[in-house]
Amino acid sequence: MTAPFTGNRPGAQPGLPNLPEPPSGWPVGSYAKYEEAQRAVDHLADNEFPVADVTIVGVDLMLVERVIGRLTWGRVLLTGAASGAWLGLFVGLVLSLLAPVGSGFGSILTGLVIGIIFGVVSGAITYGASRGRRDFTSQSQIVAGRYDVLCQPRNAEKARDMLSKLALGTDT
C-alpha cells in the first residue's frame, strides 16, 4: 500500500505529490468510440499480450450536458420531499436504536416528518434562488473526440500487428 500523495512509479520521491504526467508510448490504434478502444485492449489481453504496456488516451475532451427534462416547482418540491424523507428515515432509524424500548416508532416517524419538511424547504430555497435561470435538469459527462491506444516502444510493433489483424477480421 502506498501513501495517498506518493507515486508507485519507479523513481517517485516519497512525500512528494504524485503530479499528473502525460501518457507515454507509441500510437498503435485510434478509435472513434471508447468501446472500440476497450475492445482492442481486451483483444490484446485475450491473446497474452503484456497489457501493462498499454494506455487508452481520450483526445479532444468535451463536456456534454444532456437535458433530461423541464424543472417545475412541483418537481422541485417532490424531489426535495423524497430526498428529505430518505435522510429523515435514516436519522429516525438511528435514533430508534438509541431510544428506550417502545418509543422507536415515534423516533422513526418524527425523523421522517422533519426530513420531508427539511427537504422541501431546502429544495424551494435553492430553486427560488436561481430565479428561473436554470429551469431544466441535465446529466453531464466528459467524452473524447477520439480514443488512442498507446503502447510502450518495446511491444508497440507487436500490438500494432495484432490490432491491424483484428481490424481486418483475420485474427481469431
N, C-alpha and C positions, 0 to 999 in steps of 0.2 A: 504494500500500500504506500502511496506517495502522499506528501503534504499537498494541500489544495493549490498552492501557488508555485510549486516546483514542477518542472517537467520531468518526464521519464525518458527524454531523448538523450542520446549519448552526448556528453559534454555539457549538460544542463547544470547550472550552478545552483546548489541548494540555497534556499532562502530568496532567490530572485524570482520575480514574477515570470510566468510562462507566457511570453508575449506571442502574439499571432505571427505566423510565418507563412509566406506564400507557398503554395504547393510546389513540389519538385517532381521532375520526371519528364519523359518524352511522351507526346501525344500518340496514343495507339488506336483511338476511336473517338468519334464525335457523334452525338445523338440529339435529336430534337426533343425527346421526352426523357424524363428521369427513369421511367420504367425500362426504356430501351438500354440505357447505360447500366442499370441494375441487372438486366438480363445478360448483358455482355460480361459483367464481372462474375455473375453466377455461373455462366458457361466456363469461364476460366477456372473457377473453383471446382466445378464438377470434373474438370479434366486435369486435376492435380497440379495446377499452376500455383506458384507461390504468391497468393493474392495480397500478402502483406506489402508487396512492392507496388500495389495499385491504389490509385486515388481517383475518386469521381469529383470533378470540379464543375460547379454551376457558374456559367459565364453570362454576362449581361443580366444581372439581377433586377427584378421588378417587384414592386409591392402591388398585389392585385387585391382589390376590395370588391367582393361580390355582394350586391344589395340583395337582402333576403326578403324584406317586406317593409311596409309602412309602419311607423310608430305613432300610436294614438294614446290619449290619456287612459283609455280603458285598458289597453295592452300594458302600459307602464304600471298602472296600479295593480293589475292582476299578476304581473311578473314580480313586482315588489312584494305582494302578499304571499306568493308561493315561496319566494326566496326567504322571506322573513319567517314563514311557517316552518321551513326546514331548520333554520337556526334556532327558533324558539323551541321546536320539538327536541332538538339535541340538548339544549340547555335544560329544558324541563326534565328530560330523562336523567341527566346527570344529577340534577337536584333531587329527583325522586329516589335515587340511590342513597343520598345522604339524609333524606327526610326520615322522621320517625315512622314506624310501621303504621299503615293505614292512611297516611296522608300523601302517598306517592302520586295518586291520580290527580290530586289538586295541583301538585307541582308541575305535572306534565301539561295540564290544561292552562295553567297560568303562563307557563313558558310559551306555549303555542299562541295564546292570545296576544301577549306582549310582543312576540316575534312578528306576528302578522301586522300589528299596528306599527312597529318599528320599520318593517319592510315597506309598507305603503307610504309612510311619511318620508323615508329617505329616498324612495323612488320618485315621489312627487317633487321633492325639493330639487333633486338632480335634474329631472326633466324640465321643471319650471325654470331653472336657472339657464337652460340652453335657449330659451325664448324662441323655439321653433327653428333654430339654425340647423338642427340635425333630426329631421322627422322620419328617419328610416333606421332599420337595423341592417347590419352587414357582417361579413366574415372576411378577415384579411389573411393573406398568406404571401410568402415570398416565393417566387418562381424564377427560373432562369430561362434565358433565350435559347440556350443550348447547354448540353452536358458533355464535357470532355472527360475521357478516361486517360489518365496518365499512368506511366509505368517507369520504374527505375531503369536506367540505361542497361544494366546487366541482363535484364529479361525483356526489354521492350520489343526487340525483333520477334521473339517467340510469341509474345502477346499479340502483336500486330498480325502475325500469320494466323494465329488461332481465331482472331476476331474477323479477319477477312474471309476465312473459310465459313465461319458462322453466317456472315452476311450473304455469302453466295449459296448457302444451304448445302455445301458439300461436306461439312463436318458432322459426324454422328455422335 
